[in-house]
Amino acid sequence: MSRTSGSGVYTIIAWLLSLGALLAASWLADLISSGELFAYWNVLSGLPLRPWVLGSVLLVAYGACTFGLYRLGQGWFKPVGTLNAGIKNSCKALIVNLSTNNWVYQASSQGFKVVFEDQKNAEETQNQEETLKLINLKQNSISGDLKEVTEQISRLKSDNILASHVQWNWQPILKAISEHSAGELVYVCVVCTDERDQEGDQKGSVKHIQDVKRWLGGYKELSNVNVVCETVSTQGANIEQLYLGYCEIIERLEKNNISSKDIVLDITGGKSDMSIAGSMATLHKKARFQYMDQVSKKVNQYNLTIHRQLQ
């Protein structure tokens, strides 16, 4: 029996035991008040029964049954009552985490270019495309570019132009959006990080806000979708602070007439503490989160529900 299906069985058993306890208590009270219980006991055992003895026995028995039921619940069911994977419900608002990098992004009438060089060198050689490690996004469609990105990066690696470990860490954003109907999407909310190095220079993904807006704004599929950017601070922040930040983002979307059940938070991108905090924030009301498996590239949605808190 799975934990999820067992939850229903546990609930039924708990209700039946509660009902039985109420009926037994009312019946027992009648027997005690009428004195019939003591008469039955004296006839069956031949031993006198005192009320305080009966009360102690019943109290111990009730405590043992309650503790046994509690331990059964602890062993079978965790505080997270349901974690449903494989849901394919679309949404009206998709929240994605934006990872930072030092590459150059060039928007043009012919599409969008990603230059896999450091900022300084790429700017110096941007007119010499044959020397650059780049991919070209035609932006005809999100699914088409998703396929093109994979093929172009594989080709650059096979030609030893790009190191084998290099990946474009914005690619999961395309995958996340492709899982939902663009016709139903109202918002794509890009969460950026705001952090600086010891010299005070910006190293968070907030420096890419204009790049990501130009990039996503180039797709006709998203022409009626509001691309908004939200900023969370990870400078010395803990998971609780990040969690509250994601909850505030969900609440702002609700104020724009988006129900929490129509909100999905993609936790694939960003730092690990952002992914943890983001998944926790979906417990807030009825929002869901999704994650792309890095091996199979399959995206699953998850719906978390807290049933009760166990020690």
N, C-alpha and C positions, 0 to 999 in steps of 0.2 A: 504494500500500500504506500503510495507517495504521500509526502507531507501535505501537498495541496489537497488531494482527494480525501486524505485522512482528516483534514480540518473539519469537513462537513460531518463526518462520523463522530468526531469528538464533540462537536456542538450538539448533535442529537442526543448523545449519551448524557452530556451535562444537563440538558433540559429535562430528560427523563428522570435523572437522579434528583434534580431539584423538585420536580413535580412529586416524585415518590416521597421525598423528605417532607414536603408540606402535608401530604395526605397522612403519612405516618405520624407526624407531630400532632395533627388534629385528632387522629384516632387514639393516640397514646394519651393525650390530655383527657379525653372522655373516659378512658379506662381507669386512669389514675384518680380522677375526680369521683368516679362512681365506686371505686374500691374493688372493681372486678379484676383488675390486673393482679392485685395481691392475692385474691382468692384463687385465681388460676394457678399462680406460682405455688401457693401453699399446697394445693391439691396435687400438682405434678411432682413437686420435689419433697414435700413434707417438711420443708424448712421455712421458717418465718423470713419474710422479706421486708426490710426497712426502706422507707422512701429515699434516704440519703445514699444507701447502697445502690438502689436503682438509678438514681440521678448520676452517680459517679460512673457506673458502667456505661450508661447511655452517652455520657459526655466523652469518655475515652473512645467508644466505638465511632461516634460521629467525627471526632478529631482524626482518627486513623483513616476513615474513609475519605475525608476531605484532603488529607495529606497525600494519600495514595493517588487520588484523582489529579492533584496538583503536579505530583512527580510524573505521572503519565503524560500530562500536557507538556512538561519541560522536556521530556525525552523525545517526544514526537514532533512538537511544533515550536519553531523558533519565533522570536518576536516579529520577524518579517513573515507574515502569513502567506502571501502569494508572490511569486515571481514568475510571471507569465512571459515566456520567450516565444519568438516567432510571430508576434502579432503584426499584421500589416495594415493597420489603420492609418489613413492619411491625417494630415493636420492642417491647421490654419496658420500656426506660428511655429517656426523651426529655429531653435537656438543652437548655434555652433560655436565652438572655441577656435580662435585664430592663433596658430602657432607662429612664432617669430623666426626669421631667417635673415641672412645678409645678401640675398639675391636682388637683382634689379628687375623691375616690371615695366614694360613698355606697351602702352595702349596705342593703337592706330586704327585707321579705317579698315584695315585688312584683318584685324583681330587683336590678339593679346600675346605678348612674348614674355617668357620667363627665362632670364639669363642666369645660368648657374656659375656665376663668378662672384668674387667679392665686389663690394660696391665701387671701390675706387677703380679697379682694373676694368670693370665692365663699362663704366662711364667713359673711360679713356679710349676704349676700343669699340664703342657701340656702332660705329659706322663700318666696321670690318667684321661682318657677320660670319665669315668663314673661319675666324679665329675664336668664335664664341661657342660656349657650351649652352645651347638654348633649345627650348621647345616652342613651337608655334601653335597657339590655340585659335582656330578659325571662328569659334563662337557661333557656329550655325545651330548647334544644339548642345545641351548639357551632356546627354548620353554619348553624342559623337565625340565631344572633347574628352570625355572620360576615357573612351577607348583610345583616342589619339595620344593622350598623355602616356598611357601605359606602353603603347607601341614605340613612341619616340624615345622614352627613357630607356627601354630595353635595347633599342638600336644604338643609342649613345654609349651604353655600357658594353655592348658586344663589340663596338668599334674602338673600345678603350679610350673614348673621349671623356666619359664620365666614370668616376670611381664606383665600384660595385655597391658601396654602402650608401651612396647618395640617393635620397628620395625627395620628391617635392611634397613637403608636409602640408600643402593646401589641397592636395588631391582628395583627401577624405571629405572635404567640404562639397566637392562636386558629387561624390558618391552619396553623401547624406541628403542633398537636395534631390538627387535623381530617384530616391526612394519614395518621394511624395509627388502628388499631382500638382503641377505648377498652377493649374486652374483653380485649385482650392487654397493655395498658399496666399496669405495676406501679408505676413511678415517673415523675413529672414533676419534674425537678430544675431549679429556677429559680436562675440565677446572677446575683447582685447585685454591684454595685460599691460599695466602701467608700472614699470620698474626701471631703475637707473643703476649704472655702475658706480664705482667709487669716485670717478671723475664727474659724475652728474650727467653723463650722456645717456640718452634714451636707448634702452636695449629691449624694452617690451614690445609686444606686437601692435601697440597703439600707433607706432610709427607707420604702420601699413594701412591705416584707415582709408586714405584716399586711393591707394592701390586696389584694395579689395572692393571698394565701391565702383571704381572704373571697370574692374574685372567682371563682377557680377552684373553690373549695369549694361554690359555688352550683349547679354542674352535676351533675345526677344521673348523667350518663355517667362522671363522675370520682369517684363516691362510693366506689369500691373502689380508687382510685388514691392512692398516697402522694404528696402534694405537699410537697416538701422544698426548702429554700432554702440555697444555698451562697454564700459571700462570697469574692470575690477583690479584692485591693487594687490599684487602678490609680494610686495616688498615687506618682508617680515610678517606677512599675514599667516594666520593659521586656518585650518579647515573650517572652523566655526565661522570666522569672518567671511570666508569665501561662500560658505553655505548661505549666510544671510544676504550676501550680494546677489546670488542667483535667485533667492526668494523674492527679493525686491524687483528683479527683472521680470519674473513671472507676474508679480502684482501690477507692474506698469503695463504689461500686455493685457491684463484683465481690465484695467481702466480704459483700454482702447477697444473694449467690447469683444475680447477674445476669451472664451471660456477656458479654464485650466485643463479641461479634458481634451481640448483641441491644441494643446501645446506639447511639443516633443523637444527634448534637449539631447543633442548629440554630444557624447562625451569622448569621442575618438581623438579629437585634437586637444592641444593645450597640455599643460603639465599634469602630472599624476594627481596632485592635490586638487586641481581644478576638476578632474574627472570624478574624484571621490565626492567632492562638495556638490558637483552638479547632479550626480545620481541621488544624493541625499535630498536635494532640493525638490526632486520630483515627488517626494512623499508629501510635499506641500500641496494640499488639495488633490486634484486628479491628473496632474501632469504625468507624462511618461518620459523615459529616456531610451536612447538607442546607441548601439555600439557596433563598429565594424571590426570583425575578426581580421587580424592582420595577415593570417595565412590564407583562409578561404575567401576573404574579401566579402563575406556575407554580412548583411546588416540585420540585426535583431532588435526588436523593441521590447522593453521590459516595463511591467506595471507593478510597482511595489506597494504593499499595503501593510501597515502595522496593525495587528490584531490586538495585542496586549503586550505589556512589559513583564518579562520574567526575570527573576533574580539569577 
